[in-house]
Amino acid sequence: MPEGDTVFLTCRRLDEALAGAEVVRGELRHPRLAEVELRGRVVREARPVGKHLLIRFTGERTLHSHLGMDGAWHLYSPGGRWRRPAHRARAVLEVPGRTAVGFDLRGMRWVRTADEDSLVGHLGPDLLSPEWGPESAAEAVRRLTADPAREIGAALLDQSVLAGVGNIYRTEVCFLLRRSPHSPVAEVDAERAVRLCRDLLLRNAWSPERSTTGDLRRDARHWVYGRRTCLRCGGPVHRDGGAERVTYHCPRCQPLPGR
């Protein structure tokens, strides 16, 4: 599933392409939204909130979408050939000179801008918010430590605790903390965990090439995520969990408490 940095970069590209322009063709291909008229509205901005995308229009209306597992927004020149089949398009926003197409989007809603909180108000502090500061960090730590017995891996994935962390960052932050993802929150430096989450997301927010190690070589971008052997010690990486949320950790570098 796309993580907060992917959503952030997607919104920045949409904002650069659409903001301030009038929609000349607009389609929302969802039965609930089929009657929404977008043509003639001006795009005010595209803003990320965690893993959620908010495209705001004049008239105080907002199009909300979530990328889910397979969603993506593509930008084309008008009349350009789409890189995915047309039947997978859920939103089409054309302005003079550019066409934005949202494929395989989830959670599409058309709401008053004043009502956005009904869709994203449950989220924890947004790690990539431009308003992030000491208060946001303190609130994130408070939420993370609210259940000391909870596994740190599960807590980091909980979007009501921190908005923007997905499986890759959960995995790599646990590695950098030198703790198994199955360790209880009480055994982890929560302030450092929050700081690492934000730092790694910020490091990758402006580039499609993600690396949590600082190395962009294909076989060295991650410490343990998606690897058979640990990049640090060379030992075998343990893998468990379902196909969508596989947990990776190095038992040697990330021992469980008491081992």
N, C-alpha and C positions, 0 to 999 in steps of 0.2 A: 504494500500500500504506500502511495506517495507520502512523504513526511513533510514536516513544516517548511523545510528549506525549498522543496520542490514547489509547494503551493505559493510560497513567497515569490520565487522567481517567475512563476506563471503569472501572478498578479502584476508584477512589475512590467512584464512584457505586454500584458493586456492594457495596462494603464498607459504605457507609452504609445500604443497603437490606437487606442480608442478615446482616451479622455479628451473632452472638449469638442468632440465631433458628433454630428447628428447622424442617427441611425437611418439609413435609406432602405434597408431590408432587415427585418427582424423576425425570426421564427423560434418558437419554443415548442419542441416536438414532444409534448407530454399532454395526455388527455385533460389533465387538470388546468393546464396553462395554454391550451391551444387558442383561446380567444383573447389572450393578452396582446395588445397592440403596442409594438415597440417603435415602429416607424415614426419618425418625427421627434422622438425623444433624444436629448443630448446625454451622452455618457459623462457623468461627473468624475468618477474614479473607479478603480478596481482595487480592493483592499483585502489582504489575507487576515484571517483570525484563526490561528492555529492551523488546522487542516481544512478550514472552510474558506470559500471564496465568496466575496460580496462585490457585486458590480452595481454601483449606484447610478441612478438616472435622475434627470430633472423630473419634477412632479413628485419628489420625495418618495420614490419607489426603489426597491432593491431586488436584484435577482441573486438568490443564494444557490450555491451548488457545492457539491463535495465530489472529489475525484474517486473515492472508493478505491477498489483494487486496480481498475483498468482505465479510469477516466483521464482525459487530457484535453487541454485547449490548444488548438493549432491556429496559427496566423498565416493567411494567404493573400496574394494579390487577387483582386476581383477576377473571377473566371479561372483562377488557378486550379490545378488538379488536386483533389484532396488525397491525403495519404491514408485515410481509412475509408471503408465503405460508407456511402451516404446513409444507409439505413441505421448506422450506429450514431449518427449525429443527433444530438438532443437540443442544441441551441445554435443558431446562426445569427451573428451580429455583423452586418456590413455597414461600414462608414465609407466616405469617399477615400479611395485608395487602399483600403484594407478590409479583409473579411476574417472574423474570428469564429471558429467552429468548435463547439464543445462536444466531444465524443464520449459516450458511455458515462455520462454524468449521473451522479446519485443525489438524492435529497433536494431536487430542484424546488424552489419556492419563490413566489412573487409576493413580496410583502411591503408594507409601508416601511420606509427607512427608520421611522421612530419605533418600529416593532422588531428590529433586528435582534434584540435581546431575547426574544422568544425562541430564537434559533441558536444563538451562541452564548446566551447569558449563563449557561451552566458550566462553561469552560473555565478552567483555571487560568492563571496568568499566562498571557501569550508571550512565549520566549523570544519572538522576533518583533514584538511591538515596538514602535519608535518611542512609546511612552514608558518603556521599561526603566525602572530605577530601583533604589533601595526598598521602597515600599512593595513593589512587585516581587522582588527577590524574597523579602521577609514573608510575604503571603504564600509564595510557592513553598518555602521551607515549612511553614505552618501546616499547609495541606499535606505535604509529603510525610510529615511526622505525626499526623493525626492518628494513624493506626500503626503503632510501633511494631506490632507482630506481623504486619503484612510483608510479603516478599517484595524486595526492592524492585525486581523486574516488573512485577505486576503494577506496582505503584507508579513507576515511570511511564507506563503505557496508558494510565488512566488520564484521559483528557480533562477531567474535572479537577485534577491535581496540577498538571502542567499541560499547556496546549502547544502541540507541535512535535512531540517526541513519538517516533514510531519504532519499529522493531530494530532497525539498524542502529539508531542512536541509543536505544535501551541497551542493546548488546554491548556496544562499544564503551558506553559510560560505565557500565558495571565492570568491564575489563579495567578501565583506567582507575576505578575505585579499588581495584584488587579484591573484589567481592563477587561471589557467585550471585547470579540473578535470583537464586532461591534464598539468599540471606535475608533475615528480617531487617526492616528499615532501622530498627534500633541499633543495629550493628554497623551502620553506615554513617559517614559524615554527610549529613543532609545538605548543608550549605555548599559543600564542594560538589555534590551531585547536581544541584541546581546550576551552579556556576559552569560545570562541565557541559551540561545540556545546552545552555545558552551559547557558550563559546564555540562548541562544535557546529551548532546550527548557523551561527553568524559566519563562521569560517567558510561555510559552503553555500550561503544564501544567494550569492551573486554569480554562481557558476554551476553549469549542469554536471560538471565533473566532481563527484563527491569523494572526499577523502577524510577519514578520521585520524589518520596517522601523519598527515602532512606530506605524504609521498603519493604522487599521481600515477605511478606505475601500476599497471593493471593488477599485478600479483602482490601489491604492497599497500593498497588503499585502506585496508581494514586490519585490525589486530586479530580478531577471531571471527567476525561475522562472515558467513559463507565459506569459511576455510576448513581444511582438514587438519592443518597444523597451526599452532600458535606462532604469530609473527615474531613475538618476543623471545620465547624459549624453545620453540621448535617441537614442543610436545603435542600430543594428539588433542584436538578440540572435541569436547563432548557436545553432542547434539541431541535435543529432545523436543517434544511438543508436536503440535499439528503442523500441517503443510503451510498454513498461512502465518503462523506465529512460532516458527522454529526458534528455540533457544540455543544459543551457542555460548560456551564458556570453556576456559582452559582450567582444568582441575588443579594444575600446578601453580598457575599465577593467581587463580581466584578460588582459594579453598573456602569451603563452608566453615562457619564458626566452630571452633573446637577441634579442627583438623589441622 
